[in-house]
């Protein structure tokens, strides 16, 4: 009897190992070197690591089996890593989670339709700034798309392999915006993320939307700067102008009293200051 039970458990473990080997082969093909099922260290940047669960107390029946069967004790040791796998990041679960949104025959990409469902599942509007922070964490190259490699590497750094874990990390992602250095990196990233890849500049409408997303709630002069852009001759914003707008918002007083017209500011901002002062005088 004990021998049959041991064989059955052994067969079950071999099936599990075969499944893990298959998923590991996929990850290896993508140059992802972490071992599936192995303990992963929680990300240092993310404070919301899952707490360890308490081990289940063995029942009286389990104790009897352990005493009666030495083989049963051996198999019990093999079950421990499986319990830990549920507590820590799992590349296998992350991969399965990705394909909930990528579907089949999609060249390993989550596209606009999958992205819409993804946003619904995590409870975030697509235009919410937290989605931009997530895209930055994944180092996504195109707005509205996540590739398989971006997903696995980015979610791995966040230690998220399920909808629940990502939902629990949203507050952390929002808090990243409060760090001045990280915000500057996200702001610069947003320019390349949002622009058409065959263009070197952002079209004005996209630029205004992204500026509103990033500066609309923190820069009191944004509404009037937005009005200036709407009535201006500009059709696109280049990267130098984009980066200088952030510097302007951080260093120039709201009354513009410390703005140096002879400084190294782009003409766009010279014209904004002139336009704004004329409005204040009239």
Secondary structure, DSSP 4 states (H G I P E B T S, - for coil): -HHHHHHHHHHHHHHHHHHHHHHHHHHHHTT--PPTTS--PPPTT-S-PPPPPPPPPPPHHHHHHHHH-HHHHHHHHHHHHHHHHHHS--HHHHHHHHHHHH-SSSSSEE-HHHHHHHHHHHT--TTSHHHHHHHHHHT-SSTT-EEHHHHHHHHHHHT--SHHHHHHHHHHHHHHTTSHHHHHHHHHHHHHHHS-TT-SSEEHHHHHHHHHHHHTTT-TTHHHHHHHHHHSS-SEE-HHHHHHHHHHHHHS-TT-TT--TTSS--HHHHHHHHHHHHHHH-
